[in-house]
Amino acid sequence: MKKESSSKNLHSPTLNTIMMVEAVLEDAEGDYLSIPALKKKLPKQVNHNTLMQILAYLEESNKISVSLKGVTWAHKLSSKLRRT
């Protein structure tokens, strides 16, 4: 069976890696981070392609906004769901 060439080099990010990226972006809420700046803020090194997959997922989930300025956290938790 022949595999697709685009899928042979893909590495699926782990939940821990996704959560790590989310935490860094959420901590920088209101600031726009470039990809290199985001990579520097991450506590562990993340493969560029893996980071791009995570950012695509977070953008699809409406948790981040990606623009020419950079990446910023956009997800707002409903006040009804917040614990007091």
C-alpha positions in Angstrom: 0.0 0.0 0.0 1.3 3.4 -0.9 1.3 6.1 1.8 0.6 9.7 1.1 3.8 11.7 1.0 2.3 14.5 3.1 1.4 12.2 6.0 4.8 10.4 6.3 6.5 13.4 8.0 3.6 14.4 10.2 3.9 14.1 14.0 0.8 14.4 16.1 1.3 16.7 19.0 0.6 15.3 22.5 -2.0 16.7 24.8 0.7 17.9 27.1 2.3 19.9 24.3 -1.0 21.4 23.2 -1.7 22.4 26.8 1.8 23.9 27.2 1.3 26.1 24.1 -2.2 27.1 25.3 -0.8 28.1 28.7 1.9 30.3 27.3 -0.5 32.0 24.9 -3.1 32.5 27.7 -0.5 34.0 30.0 0.4 36.5 27.2 -3.3 37.3 26.7 -3.7 40.7 25.0 -0.1 40.6 23.5 0.7 39.5 20.0 3.5 36.9 19.8 5.4 36.1 16.7 6.2 32.4 16.1 9.9 32.9 17.1 8.8 34.8 20.3 6.3 32.1 21.1 9.0 29.4 20.7 11.3 31.3 23.1 8.6 31.5 25.7 7.8 27.8 25.6 9.4 25.9 28.6 10.3 23.0 26.2 11.4 23.0 22.6 8.7 22.2 20.1 9.2 21.1 16.5 8.2 23.8 14.1 5.7 21.6 12.2 4.2 20.3 15.4 3.8 23.9 16.6 2.1 24.9 13.4 -0.4 21.9 13.8 -1.2 23.1 17.3 -1.7 26.7 16.2 -4.0 25.5 13.4 -6.0 23.4 15.9 -6.3 26.3 18.4 -7.3 28.7 15.6 -10.0 26.3 14.4 -11.2 26.0 18.0 -11.5 29.8 18.2 -9.0 29.9 21.1 -6.4 32.0 19.3 -6.4 34.7 16.7 -3.6 34.7 14.0 -2.9 37.9 12.1 0.0 39.7 10.5 0.8 41.1 14.0 1.2 37.6 15.4 -0.7 35.1 17.5 -2.8 36.1 20.5 -5.2 34.4 22.9 -8.8 35.0 22.0 -10.8 32.5 24.1 -13.0 33.9 26.8 -14.4 31.5 29.3 -18.1 32.2 30.1 -18.6 33.7 33.5 -21.3 31.1 34.1 -18.6 28.4 33.7 -16.0 30.1 35.9 -15.7 29.0 39.5 -15.8 31.7 42.1 
